[in-house]
Amino acid sequence: MGLPDNNAAVAAAVPAKARMTPAQLFDFAAQAAARGDMTTAEAALRALTANPAAAIRNEARFRLARLIAPQTGRKAEAAILCRHILDEQPNAAPVRLELARLDAELGHMAAAGRELRAAQALDLPPDVSRAVRFYQQALDAIRPIGGSVEIALAPDTNINRATSGSSLNTVIGDFTLSRDAQATSGIGVVARAQAFARVPLDPQLTMVVRLSGSANIYRDPEFDDIVIAPQIGPEWSRGPDRINLSLGPGWRWYGADPYTFSIGESLDWQHRLGKRAQIRAGLSHAFVRNERDNLETGAAWGATGGLDRAFTARSGGGFSLNANRQGARDPGYAITGGGFSPYLYREVGHVTLTATLTYSHLAADQRLSLFTDRRIDNAYGVSLAATLRQIRIGSLAPLVRLRLDRNRSTVQIYDYKRVAGEVGLSSAF
């Protein structure tokens, strides 16, 4: 419904030649809503969202969000209205609370938690601070069905993360590498999606079902990379803590052919730390079967930890740590590693900017018989991303991301450089 139609709807409901001040039009909308005429109330509020005064248009957006949120299928639209308000008035704590509630009902629990931490970064009156704590407690009890999606065009200088050299040094001489074993550039389509449902078992226990997947598709299917992973498990919530146990299989196809199959389980814990932060930790185990090389089949273990914190209502950051162990039938493929990744985000107007650094190290148990050295890698990466919320297609917002990777390895075939970009659409809520 465009603005001219909204104005026409208001004009049709108002006596001829009547002129209303913004205060009178707010009252007119409230009266229409009270008698159940939601169409007229919505039209009046939408007309007010075009007012040049920020205080008036944002009040209209907030009332409109609360008017349409109870309607089936319009929560995402209400969340977008709240986000527009916060782009202009980041210290509007009641709006952040409403956005957190909508995010949670839409199933975007991480986004809801971030809004609550951002609200706590404000100098809140006692009654609003109590409301934030109430929402934090209620957040654990919400059991949504929802999902998210991201799709982008992805130019990449090294889609197969391969060496730029044309030959490989081995213990029996130099080998000439085939084209698919060398660094290959290309432009593909990247898609990531997840869907989930929470089924309540009791006030503190929920059964969670998830389905996640990703696909990197290129003109040459030889480099296509597809992953699908369903999971199911219970989730316990009590006070500031949430514990999730999940298990399930995972499939990966590379070059249109099966690459790995895994079956595993994970245990994740989140704990609210004060008003602005949360800590998280996880353990995982899986058996990974390599469909192409049986010598790479083995068990994998992992451990993660991290901290997320809101600095102000519009900025925050955190870090994550990880350690992992991949077993294999050939000790040359068995690796032990770990890494560290700090990140920062900042909202600037209608844009959310995020910067992430990564470092990881891995070492193989032994030297592969073909190579002269045992594999030891040190990988570095930087990622810069911008979500442009001013331009929207439904609940999707444009996303621009640039990533630079460098992996230094003692084994030439694993040594590579990569510059990759993504331009596409991301689920905003």
C-alpha positions in Angstrom: 0.0 0.0 0.0 1.6 3.2 -1.2 1.5 6.6 0.6 -1.1 8.2 -1.9 -3.5 5.3 -1.2 -3.0 5.7 2.6 -3.7 9.4 2.4 -6.8 8.7 0.3 -8.0 6.2 2.8 -7.6 8.7 5.6 -9.3 11.4 3.5 -12.2 9.1 2.8 -12.7 8.6 6.6 -12.4 12.2 7.6 -15.2 14.8 7.0 -14.8 17.0 4.0 -12.5 20.1 4.5 -11.4 18.8 7.9 -7.7 19.5 8.6 -6.0 17.5 11.4 -2.9 18.2 13.3 -0.5 15.3 13.9 -1.9 15.0 17.5 -5.5 14.8 16.2 -4.5 12.3 13.5 -2.8 10.1 16.2 -6.1 10.3 18.2 -8.1 9.5 15.1 -6.0 6.4 14.5 -6.4 5.3 18.1 -10.2 5.7 17.9 -10.3 3.7 14.7 -8.3 0.9 16.3 -10.5 0.9 19.4 -13.6 0.3 17.3 -11.8 -2.4 15.3 -11.3 -0.5 12.1 -7.6 -1.5 11.6 -7.5 -0.5 7.9 -8.3 3.1 8.8 -6.0 3.2 11.8 -3.1 1.8 9.7 -3.7 4.3 6.9 -3.7 7.2 9.3 -0.4 6.0 11.0 1.2 5.4 7.6 0.4 8.9 6.6 2.1 10.2 9.7 5.3 8.2 9.0 5.9 10.6 6.2 5.9 13.6 8.5 9.2 15.7 8.2 9.5 15.8 12.0 11.5 12.8 13.3 9.7 12.6 16.6 6.3 12.4 14.9 7.2 10.0 12.1 9.0 7.7 14.6 6.1 7.7 17.0 3.9 6.8 14.1 6.2 4.0 13.1 6.2 2.6 16.6 2.5 2.7 16.9 2.1 1.2 13.5 4.5 -1.6 14.4 2.5 -2.5 17.5 -0.7 -2.3 15.5 0.3 -4.8 12.8 2.6 -7.1 14.8 -0.3 -9.3 16.0 -1.5 -9.9 12.5 -0.4 -13.2 10.9 2.6 -12.8 8.7 3.3 -9.1 9.5 5.9 -9.4 12.3 8.8 -9.0 9.9 7.2 -5.8 8.6 6.8 -4.6 12.2 10.4 -5.4 13.0 11.5 -3.4 10.0 9.6 -0.3 11.2 11.3 -0.6 14.6 14.7 -0.9 12.9 14.0 2.3 10.9 13.3 4.1 14.2 16.5 2.9 15.8 18.5 4.0 12.7 17.4 7.6 13.6 17.0 7.2 17.4 19.4 4.5 18.6 18.7 5.3 22.3 15.0 4.6 22.1 15.0 1.7 24.7 11.2 0.8 24.3 11.7 0.4 20.6 14.7 -1.9 21.2 12.6 -4.0 23.6 9.8 -4.3 21.0 12.4 -5.3 18.3 13.9 -7.9 20.6 10.4 -9.3 21.2 9.6 -9.4 17.5 13.0 -11.0 16.7 12.4 -13.7 19.2 8.9 -14.4 17.9 10.4 -14.6 14.4 12.9 -17.2 15.7 16.0 -14.9 15.5 17.2 -15.5 19.0 20.7 -14.2 18.5 19.4 -10.9 17.1 17.0 -10.6 20.0 19.7 -11.1 22.5 21.9 -8.5 20.8 19.1 -5.9 21.0 18.6 -6.6 24.7 22.4 -6.2 25.3 22.3 -3.0 23.3 19.4 -1.7 25.5 21.3 -2.5 28.6 24.2 -0.3 27.3 21.9 2.7 27.7 21.4 4.7 30.9 18.0 3.2 31.6 15.5 4.3 34.2 14.8 1.6 36.9 11.4 0.6 35.4 12.9 0.2 31.9 15.8 -1.8 33.3 13.4 -4.1 35.0 11.5 -4.5 31.7 14.8 -5.5 30.0 15.5 -8.1 32.6 11.9 -9.4 32.2 12.4 -9.8 28.4 15.7 -11.6 29.0 14.0 -14.1 31.1 11.0 -14.4 28.8 13.3 -14.8 25.8 14.2 -18.3 27.0 10.6 -19.4 27.1 9.7 -18.4 23.5 9.5 -21.4 21.2 9.3 -20.1 17.6 9.3 -21.7 14.2 11.4 -19.8 11.7 14.4 -19.5 9.6 16.8 -17.3 7.7 18.3 -17.2 4.2 21.2 -15.5 2.5 22.0 -15.5 -1.2 24.7 -13.7 -3.1 26.9 -13.5 -6.2 30.4 -14.4 -5.1 33.5 -13.5 -7.2 36.5 -15.4 -5.9 40.1 -15.5 -7.0 40.6 -19.1 -5.6 37.4 -21.0 -5.5 39.1 -24.4 -4.7 41.6 -22.9 -2.2 44.5 -24.4 -4.1 48.1 -23.5 -4.7 49.0 -21.0 -7.4 52.0 -23.2 -8.5 51.8 -25.4 -11.5 54.1 -28.1 -10.1 54.4 -30.0 -6.8 57.7 -31.1 -5.1 57.5 -34.7 -3.8 60.0 -37.3 -2.6 60.0 -38.9 -6.0 60.4 -35.7 -8.1 58.3 -32.8 -9.4 54.7 -33.5 -10.5 52.8 -31.2 -12.9 49.5 -30.3 -11.3 46.2 -30.7 -13.2 44.0 -27.6 -13.7 41.6 -28.5 -11.0 44.5 -28.8 -8.5 45.6 -25.3 -9.1 44.1 -22.0 -8.0 41.0 -21.3 -10.1 39.1 -18.0 -10.1 35.4 -17.7 -10.8 32.0 -16.1 -10.0 29.5 -18.3 -8.4 26.2 -18.1 -6.4 26.4 -18.7 -2.6 23.3 -19.6 -0.7 23.0 -20.3 3.0 19.8 -21.1 4.8 18.5 -22.6 8.1 15.0 -23.5 9.4 14.1 -24.5 12.9 11.2 -25.3 15.3 11.0 -25.5 19.0 8.5 -27.9 20.6 7.8 -27.3 24.3 8.1 -30.2 26.7 7.9 -28.3 29.9 8.5 -24.6 31.0 12.3 -25.2 31.0 12.7 -27.9 28.4 12.3 -27.7 24.7 12.9 -30.0 21.8 14.7 -28.2 19.0 14.7 -29.4 15.4 17.1 -27.7 12.9 17.9 -28.0 9.2 20.8 -26.0 7.9 22.6 -26.0 4.5 24.9 -24.1 2.2 25.7 -24.2 -1.5 28.5 -22.7 -3.6 27.5 -23.1 -7.2 29.8 -22.3 -10.2 29.5 -22.5 -14.0 31.9 -25.5 -13.8 30.1 -28.0 -11.6 33.6 -29.5 -10.8 33.9 -26.9 -8.1 30.4 -27.0 -6.6 30.3 -27.4 -2.8 27.1 -28.3 -1.1 26.4 -29.1 2.6 23.2 -30.3 4.3 23.0 -31.0 8.1 19.8 -31.7 10.0 19.9 -31.8 13.9 17.6 -32.6 16.7 18.0 -32.3 20.5 16.7 -30.9 23.8 17.3 -27.4 25.1 17.3 -26.5 28.8 16.7 -22.9 29.9 17.0 -21.6 33.4 17.7 -18.1 34.5 20.7 -16.8 32.6 21.7 -20.2 31.3 20.8 -22.1 28.2 22.1 -25.6 27.4 21.5 -27.3 24.0 22.3 -30.9 23.1 21.9 -31.9 19.5 22.8 -34.7 17.2 22.4 -35.6 13.6 24.0 -36.5 10.3 25.8 -34.3 7.7 26.4 -34.7 4.0 28.8 -32.8 1.8 29.1 -33.0 -2.0 32.0 -31.5 -3.9 32.1 -31.4 -7.7 28.5 -32.9 -7.7 29.9 -36.1 -6.1 29.7 -37.3 -2.5 32.6 -36.1 -0.5 32.0 -36.8 3.2 29.3 -38.2 5.5 29.3 -37.5 9.2 27.3 -38.4 12.2 27.8 -36.5 15.4 26.6 -34.7 18.5 27.3 -31.3 20.1 26.8 -29.7 23.5 26.4 -25.9 23.7 26.1 -23.5 26.7 25.2 -19.8 26.8 25.3 -17.7 29.9 24.3 -14.0 30.3 27.1 -12.2 31.9 25.8 -9.0 33.5 23.6 -6.6 31.6 25.6 -6.2 28.3 27.4 -9.5 27.6 27.1 -13.2 27.2 29.6 -16.1 27.2 29.2 -19.2 25.2 31.0 -22.6 25.0 30.6 -25.8 23.1 31.9 -29.3 22.7 31.4 -31.5 19.7 32.2 -35.0 18.4 31.6 -36.7 15.0 32.6 -39.6 13.0 33.6 -38.4 9.5 33.7 -40.8 6.6 35.5 -39.6 3.5 33.8 -41.0 0.4 36.8 -40.4 -1.8 39.8 -41.5 0.3 39.3 -44.0 3.0 42.6 -43.1 4.6 41.1 -39.7 5.6 38.2 -41.3 7.5 38.2 -40.8 11.3 36.7 -39.2 14.4 36.6 -35.5 15.0 36.5 -33.5 18.2 36.0 -29.8 18.8 35.8 -27.2 21.6 34.7 -23.6 21.3 34.3 -20.6 23.6 33.5 -17.0 23.2 32.3 -13.7 24.5 29.8 -11.2 23.0 29.4 -7.7 24.5 27.5 -4.5 23.6 29.7 -1.4 24.1 26.9 1.1 23.3 23.4 1.0 21.8 25.0 1.0 18.3 28.3 -0.9 18.7 29.7 -4.1 20.1 32.1 -6.9 19.6 33.5 -10.1 21.0 35.8 -13.0 20.2 35.7 -16.7 19.8 38.3 -19.5 20.5 38.4 -23.0 19.1 40.4 -26.2 19.3 39.9 -29.2 17.2 41.2 -32.7 16.5 40.6 -34.7 13.3 41.6 -38.3 13.4 42.4 -40.3 10.3 43.5 -43.8 9.3 46.6 -42.4 7.8 48.4 -40.2 10.5 49.5 -37.9 7.7 45.9 -36.7 7.4 45.3 -36.6 11.2 45.5 -33.0 12.4 45.3 -31.0 15.6 44.6 -27.3 15.5 43.0 -24.2 17.0 42.2 -20.6 16.3 41.1 -17.2 17.5 38.7 -14.7 15.9 37.8 -11.2 17.3 35.0 -9.1 15.7 33.5 -5.6 16.0 30.2 -4.2 14.7 29.0 -0.6 14.4 25.6 0.8 13.2 26.2 3.9 11.1 22.8 5.3 10.0 21.0 2.6 8.0 24.2 0.5 7.7 25.6 -2.2 10.0 29.3 -2.6 9.5 31.1 -5.7 10.8 34.9 -6.5 10.8 36.2 -9.9 11.7 39.8 -11.2 12.0 40.7 -14.9 12.0 43.8 -16.9 12.8 44.2 -20.6 12.9 47.0 -23.1 13.2 47.1 -26.8 12.5 49.7 -29.6 12.4 49.5 -33.1 11.0 50.6 -36.1 13.2 53.1 -37.3 10.6 54.5 -36.5 7.2 52.5 -38.0 4.3 54.8 -40.5 2.4 54.6 -38.5 -0.8 55.7 -35.1 0.6 59.0 -34.0 2.0 57.6 -32.2 5.1 55.0 -32.7 7.7 52.0 -30.4 7.2 52.0 -27.3 9.4 49.6 -24.5 8.5 49.1 -20.9 9.7 46.0 -19.3 8.2 45.1 -15.6 8.5 41.9 -13.9 7.3 40.0 -10.6 7.5 36.4 -10.0 6.6 34.6 -6.7 6.2 30.8 -6.7 5.7 28.0 -4.1 5.4 24.3 -4.7 5.7 22.4 -1.9 3.9 19.0 -1.8 5.7 17.8 1.3 3.9 17.1 -0.8 0.8 14.8 -3.7 1.3 13.0 -6.5 -0.6 10.5 -7.7 1.9 12.4 -8.6 5.0 15.7 -9.0 3.1 18.4 -6.4 3.1 21.4 -6.0 0.7 24.7 -7.4 2.0 28.2 -6.6 0.8 31.1 -8.7 2.1 34.9 -8.8 1.3 37.2 -11.5 2.6 41.0 -11.9 2.3 42.6 -15.2 3.2 46.2 -16.4 3.4 47.2 -19.9 4.3 51.0 -20.5 4.8 51.8 -24.2 4.7 54.9 -26.3 4.8 53.2 -28.5 2.1 53.0 -26.6 -1.2 49.6 -28.0 -2.2 48.0 -26.5 0.9 49.7 -23.1 0.5 47.3 -20.5 -1.0 46.0 -16.9 -1.2 42.4 -15.9 -1.8 40.3 -12.8 -2.2 36.6 -13.3 -2.3 33.5 -11.1 -2.3 29.8 -11.4 -1.9 27.0 -9.1 -3.1 23.5 -10.3 -2.3 20.6 -10.3 0.0 20.5 -11.4 3.6 17.6 -12.1 6.0 17.5 -9.0 8.3 15.5 -10.6 11.1 
